[in-house]
Amino acid sequence: MTVNSYLTNRASNAILSTGEQDSINRSVATLQTRLNSYFSSKLNSHFRFGSSTRGTILPRRMDGHSDIDYMVVFAEGGYTPQTYLNRLRAFVDAYYSSSDIKQSSPTIVLELNHIKFDLVPALANMWGGYQIPDGTSAWQNTNPNDFNGKLTEKNTANHHLIKPTIRLVKFWNAQNGYVFDSYSLEKWIVDQSYFYISTQRDYLLETFEKLATPTDTQWRKDKVERAKKIVAEVRRLERENMPVSAELEIKKLIPE
């Protein structure tokens, strides 16, 4: 097996299984039914967004923080985010009292056995987007579908290797204590330019070479520097025609 075949196989396995998808879909359907029953006309809409809608979510065996982002758009405005967070908390307390529930501003976190939901209160704005909490007392504008389109376009233009690259890098990130915010990491990868490369190996190695080394905390700096050293060693071993050693080295970065 080469470095490229190993990474290609690892990326293809870094997706939700059919069983996991079915379980999540059942939980989402139940959540939707309960939201409609509890809030009725007090909601404009509610829907999934985030990594689960764009093919970059990881199975929980690869990322313990993996979750389903779910936006709940309230019909009536005029209140602080905390008011709507309180309403969502009352809802989950009513239907999911035996589950792990907590507020992690700006969301209500509902943790079930197989998946974690981040419930985000929102208001529709006049531009076709939404306002979501910026802390507990202010709002910020967002359009959760904008990034999905940008990612799809980038992925198509790059041999359909951006999404699997994101999954591999997110796996590394989770394995190393979440060096970077997951969503910010996805956006950063999509903003990079890649030229004259065409394999999973190329995209992953170049992504780590482009990654800026953090300077704010030593542990984050150490994690990124270690990753860059592994990538450099993989390239050296390949230049010296040592594919088996190169594969063993890349497994230090992306474990089996």
C-alpha positions in Angstrom: 0.0 0.0 0.0 1.3 3.5 -0.8 0.8 6.7 1.1 -1.9 7.7 -1.4 -3.8 4.5 -1.2 -3.7 4.5 2.6 -5.0 8.1 2.8 -7.7 7.4 0.2 -8.9 4.4 2.1 -8.8 6.3 5.4 -10.8 9.2 4.0 -13.4 6.9 2.5 -13.9 5.3 5.9 -14.2 8.7 7.6 -17.9 8.9 6.9 -21.0 7.9 8.7 -22.1 4.3 8.2 -25.5 3.5 6.9 -26.5 2.5 10.4 -25.3 5.7 11.9 -27.1 7.7 9.2 -30.3 5.9 9.7 -30.1 6.4 13.5 -29.4 10.1 13.1 -32.3 10.5 10.6 -34.7 8.8 13.0 -33.6 11.1 15.8 -33.9 14.2 13.5 -37.4 13.1 12.4 -38.4 12.7 16.1 -36.9 16.1 17.0 -38.9 17.7 14.1 -42.1 16.2 15.2 -41.6 17.3 18.8 -40.6 20.8 17.9 -43.8 21.2 15.8 -45.9 19.8 18.6 -44.3 21.9 21.3 -44.0 25.2 19.6 -46.6 25.0 16.8 -47.0 28.4 15.1 -44.3 30.0 17.3 -41.7 28.7 14.8 -41.0 29.9 11.2 -39.0 26.9 10.4 -36.3 24.5 11.7 -33.7 22.5 9.8 -30.3 20.8 9.8 -27.2 22.7 8.8 -23.4 22.4 9.3 -21.1 19.6 8.5 -23.8 16.9 8.5 -25.3 18.6 5.4 -22.1 19.0 3.4 -20.4 15.6 3.8 -17.7 16.6 6.2 -19.1 15.3 9.5 -17.0 12.5 11.1 -18.3 9.4 12.9 -18.1 9.7 16.6 -15.5 7.0 16.7 -13.2 9.5 15.0 -14.4 12.7 16.6 -16.0 12.6 20.0 -17.3 16.2 19.5 -19.1 15.3 16.2 -22.6 16.7 16.3 -25.7 17.7 14.3 -26.2 21.4 14.0 -29.9 22.2 14.0 -31.4 25.7 13.6 -34.7 26.6 15.2 -36.1 29.8 13.7 -38.6 31.6 15.9 -41.5 33.6 14.5 -41.5 36.4 17.1 -38.6 38.7 17.4 -37.7 41.4 19.8 -36.0 39.5 22.6 -32.5 38.7 23.6 -30.9 35.4 22.5 -31.1 34.1 26.1 -34.9 34.3 25.9 -34.9 31.9 23.0 -32.2 29.7 24.5 -34.5 29.4 27.6 -37.4 28.4 25.4 -35.3 25.7 23.7 -34.1 24.5 27.1 -37.7 24.2 28.3 -38.4 22.2 25.2 -35.6 19.7 25.6 -36.3 19.4 29.3 -39.9 18.4 28.4 -39.0 15.8 25.9 -35.5 14.7 26.7 -35.3 14.9 30.5 -33.2 11.7 30.8 -30.6 12.9 28.3 -27.5 15.1 28.9 -28.6 18.7 28.3 -26.6 21.9 28.8 -26.3 25.4 27.4 -23.1 26.1 25.5 -23.7 29.6 24.2 -25.0 30.2 21.6 -26.6 26.7 21.6 -28.5 24.2 23.7 -26.6 20.9 23.6 -28.6 17.7 23.6 -26.5 14.6 23.9 -28.2 11.3 23.0 -26.5 7.9 23.0 -25.5 8.0 19.4 -25.2 11.7 18.5 -25.1 15.2 19.9 -27.4 17.9 18.7 -26.5 21.6 18.9 -29.8 23.5 18.8 -29.3 27.0 17.6 -32.1 29.6 18.1 -32.5 32.0 15.2 -34.6 34.8 13.7 -35.1 35.4 10.0 -33.8 38.7 8.7 -35.0 40.8 5.8 -32.1 39.7 3.5 -33.1 36.0 3.3 -30.6 35.0 6.0 -30.8 34.5 9.7 -29.7 36.1 13.0 -28.1 33.7 15.5 -26.9 34.5 19.0 -23.6 36.3 19.4 -23.3 35.6 23.1 -26.5 35.7 25.2 -27.5 39.3 24.6 -26.6 40.2 21.0 -27.3 38.9 17.5 -25.1 38.2 14.4 -26.2 37.6 10.8 -25.5 34.4 9.0 -26.6 32.3 6.1 -25.8 28.6 6.9 -26.2 27.5 3.2 -23.6 29.9 1.7 -20.6 27.9 2.8 -22.1 24.6 1.5 -22.3 26.0 -2.0 -18.7 27.3 -1.8 -17.4 24.0 -0.5 -19.2 22.0 -3.3 -17.8 24.3 -6.0 -14.3 24.0 -4.6 -14.6 20.2 -4.2 -15.8 19.8 -7.8 -12.9 22.0 -9.1 -10.3 19.9 -7.2 -10.9 16.3 -8.3 -13.5 15.9 -5.5 -10.7 15.7 -3.0 -11.4 18.7 -0.8 -14.2 17.1 1.2 -12.1 13.9 2.0 -9.1 16.2 2.8 -11.2 18.1 5.2 -12.4 14.9 6.9 -8.8 13.7 7.3 -7.6 17.0 8.7 -10.5 17.2 11.1 -9.6 13.7 12.3 -6.1 14.8 13.0 -7.5 17.9 14.7 -9.7 15.7 17.0 -6.9 13.3 17.7 -4.7 16.1 18.9 -7.0 17.9 21.3 -8.8 20.2 18.8 -5.9 22.5 17.9 -8.3 24.5 15.7 -12.0 25.3 15.7 -13.5 22.7 13.4 -15.7 25.0 11.3 -12.9 27.6 11.0 -10.6 24.8 9.8 -13.0 23.8 7.1 -13.3 27.3 5.9 -9.6 27.8 5.8 -9.1 24.7 3.7 -11.7 25.8 1.2 -9.9 29.2 0.9 -6.6 27.6 0.0 -5.3 27.4 -3.6 -4.1 24.1 -5.0 -2.2 23.9 -8.3 -1.0 20.9 -10.3 -1.9 18.2 -7.8 -4.4 15.4 -8.3 -4.2 12.8 -5.5 -5.4 12.5 -1.9 -1.7 12.3 -0.8 -0.9 15.6 -2.6 -3.9 17.4 -1.1 -3.3 16.3 2.5 0.5 16.9 2.5 0.1 20.3 0.9 -2.6 21.3 3.3 -0.4 20.6 6.3 2.5 22.4 4.7 0.2 25.5 4.2 -1.1 25.3 7.8 0.1 28.3 9.9 1.8 27.4 13.1 -0.1 28.9 16.1 1.8 31.2 18.4 -0.8 31.7 21.1 -0.3 28.5 23.1 2.7 26.2 23.2 0.7 22.9 23.0 -1.0 24.0 19.8 2.3 25.1 18.3 3.9 21.7 19.2 1.0 19.8 17.5 1.3 21.7 14.2 5.1 21.6 14.2 5.0 17.8 14.8 2.5 17.4 11.9 4.8 19.4 9.6 7.8 17.3 10.5 5.9 14.1 9.7 4.9 15.5 6.3 8.5 16.5 5.6 9.7 13.0 6.6 7.1 11.4 4.3 8.4 13.4 1.4 12.0 12.5 2.2 11.2 8.8 2.4 9.3 8.9 -0.9 12.2 10.7 -2.6 14.5 7.9 -1.4 12.1 5.2 -2.8 11.1 3.9 0.6 7.3 3.6 0.2 6.8 1.2 3.2 8.6 3.5 5.5 6.6 6.5 4.1 3.4 4.7 4.8 4.4 3.9 8.4 5.3 7.6 8.8 2.0 9.0 7.5 0.2 6.7 10.0 1.8 8.9 12.8 -0.3 11.8 11.3 -3.4 9.9 10.3 -3.6 6.8 12.5 -5.4 3.6 11.5 
